[in-house]
Amino acid sequence: YELKLRVDETRWYESFAREYAAIFNPCLKLSNLRRSPVPPKFTKKLKPSDMVQVEVQYSEGIHQVTVPDEYLPVLLPKLKSSLEFAWDIESRRSSWLDICSIEPDDPEEDEGDSSFYRGYKLSGHVILFTDLFKRFSALSPAQALAALRSWPREGRMWERLRVWAYGNL
């Protein structure tokens, strides 16, 4: 929110783009210390989750900051790296990991409101990335195609993003 206030007061600078990319990065947050004062018994192989609980935390306020078009070519590679990092740490924490649909569901067919899930955690950051990439591809299709070719080849998230992006170029 502080970045949004500063951007609204002035105009965008290179330092704002770096700060935006840093805020886009997820971080690990200690969510629950082991409650028992007694150490765990060594009846099985000790896992980190036996000692401490962590969760991946994403900045929710990042969605409120509008990125000017001229900063998209500089910012998108940094955000791509952040998504790679996010996918890596999320996949280490969970055996089941998925993102919501990239394009919004038809509200008449949807049984519930998916807008919450579209803006939440990893899915929210993926959707924000796709929104920025869509704007970038409209401005410069050749540069967007070159950026798309630099995306990772493996991983369900990147496979879905690649199919979506080729359909939008």
C-alpha positions in Angstrom: 0.0 0.0 0.0 2.9 2.3 0.7 4.2 1.8 -2.9 0.8 2.6 -4.3 0.7 5.8 -2.3 4.1 6.9 -3.5 3.3 6.0 -7.1 0.1 8.0 -6.9 1.9 11.0 -5.5 4.7 11.0 -8.2 5.2 9.1 -11.3 6.9 5.7 -11.9 10.7 5.4 -11.7 13.0 2.5 -12.2 13.3 2.1 -8.4 9.5 1.6 -8.2 9.8 -1.2 -10.7 12.4 -2.9 -8.6 10.4 -2.4 -5.5 7.2 -3.8 -7.3 9.2 -6.9 -8.3 10.5 -7.4 -4.8 7.0 -7.1 -3.3 5.7 -9.6 -5.9 8.1 -12.2 -4.5 6.5 -14.6 -2.1 8.1 -15.3 1.3 7.9 -18.0 3.9 6.1 -17.0 7.0 6.3 -18.8 10.3 2.7 -19.7 11.0 2.7 -22.0 14.0 5.5 -23.0 16.3 5.3 -26.4 17.7 2.9 -26.0 20.6 4.3 -28.7 22.9 7.3 -27.8 25.1 8.3 -31.4 24.8 10.5 -32.3 21.8 9.0 -34.8 19.3 9.8 -38.5 19.9 12.1 -40.1 17.5 9.8 -43.0 16.7 9.9 -42.0 13.0 12.1 -39.9 10.8 11.9 -36.3 11.9 10.5 -33.8 9.4 10.8 -30.0 9.4 7.0 -29.9 9.8 7.3 -31.7 13.1 9.2 -28.7 14.5 7.7 -25.7 12.8 4.9 -24.8 10.4 5.5 -22.3 7.6 3.3 -21.0 4.9 4.0 -19.1 1.7 2.9 -15.6 2.0 1.9 -13.3 -1.0 1.4 -9.6 -1.1 -2.3 -8.9 -1.6 -1.8 -5.2 -2.0 0.3 -5.6 -5.2 -2.9 -5.9 -7.2 -3.7 -2.3 -6.4 -0.6 -0.8 -8.1 -1.0 0.0 -11.8 2.1 -0.6 -13.9 2.7 1.8 -16.8 3.1 0.2 -20.2 6.7 1.4 -20.6 7.8 -0.6 -17.6 6.3 -3.9 -18.7 9.4 -5.1 -20.7 11.6 -4.5 -17.7 9.2 -5.9 -15.1 7.8 -9.1 -16.7 11.1 -11.0 -16.6 11.5 -10.2 -12.9 7.9 -11.3 -12.2 8.5 -14.5 -14.2 11.5 -15.3 -11.9 9.3 -14.6 -8.9 6.6 -17.1 -10.2 9.3 -19.7 -10.8 10.4 -19.2 -7.2 6.8 -19.3 -5.9 6.1 -22.5 -7.8 9.3 -24.1 -6.4 8.6 -23.3 -2.8 4.9 -24.2 -3.1 5.7 -27.6 -4.7 8.2 -28.4 -1.9 5.4 -27.8 0.6 2.6 -29.6 -1.0 2.2 -32.8 -3.1 -0.9 -31.3 -4.8 -0.5 -27.9 -6.3 -2.7 -26.2 -8.9 -3.7 -22.7 -10.0 -7.2 -21.5 -10.9 -8.3 -21.1 -14.5 -6.5 -18.3 -16.2 -9.5 -17.0 -18.0 -12.5 -16.3 -15.7 -15.2 -18.9 -15.6 -18.7 -18.1 -17.0 -20.6 -16.8 -13.9 -23.8 -18.4 -15.1 -22.2 -21.9 -15.1 -20.1 -21.3 -12.0 -21.8 -22.5 -8.8 -19.9 -20.1 -6.6 -17.9 -16.9 -6.7 -14.4 -17.8 -8.1 -13.2 -14.2 -8.0 -11.8 -14.8 -4.5 -9.7 -17.7 -5.6 -8.6 -15.9 -8.7 -7.0 -13.2 -6.6 -5.7 -15.4 -3.8 -2.1 -16.6 -3.2 -0.3 -18.2 -6.1 -3.3 -18.1 -8.4 -3.7 -14.4 -7.8 -0.1 -13.7 -8.7 -0.4 -15.9 -11.9 -3.5 -13.9 -12.9 -1.7 -10.6 -12.3 1.2 -11.8 -14.4 -1.1 -12.9 -17.2 -2.9 -9.5 -17.1 0.4 -7.7 -17.4 1.6 -10.1 -20.2 -1.6 -9.6 -22.1 -1.1 -5.8 -22.0 2.5 -6.3 -23.1 1.6 -8.6 -26.0 -0.9 -6.0 -27.3 1.8 -3.4 -27.2 4.6 -5.5 -28.7 3.7 -8.9 -30.0 7.3 -9.7 -31.2 8.8 -8.8 -27.8 6.1 -10.8 -26.1 6.8 -13.8 -28.2 10.5 -13.6 -27.4 9.6 -13.3 -23.7 7.3 -16.3 -24.0 10.1 -18.4 -25.4 12.2 -17.8 -22.3 9.6 -19.3 -20.0 10.4 -22.7 -18.4 9.6 -25.8 -20.4 8.6 -27.9 -17.4 5.9 -27.6 -14.8 2.2 -27.7 -15.0 1.8 -24.0 -14.3 4.2 -23.0 -17.1 2.6 -25.5 -19.5 -0.8 -23.9 -18.8 0.6 -20.4 -19.1 2.3 -21.2 -22.4 -0.9 -22.6 -24.0 -2.8 -19.6 -22.7 -0.1 -17.1 -24.0 0.1 -18.7 -27.5 -3.7 -18.4 -27.7 -3.5 -14.7 -26.9 -0.7 -13.6 -29.2 
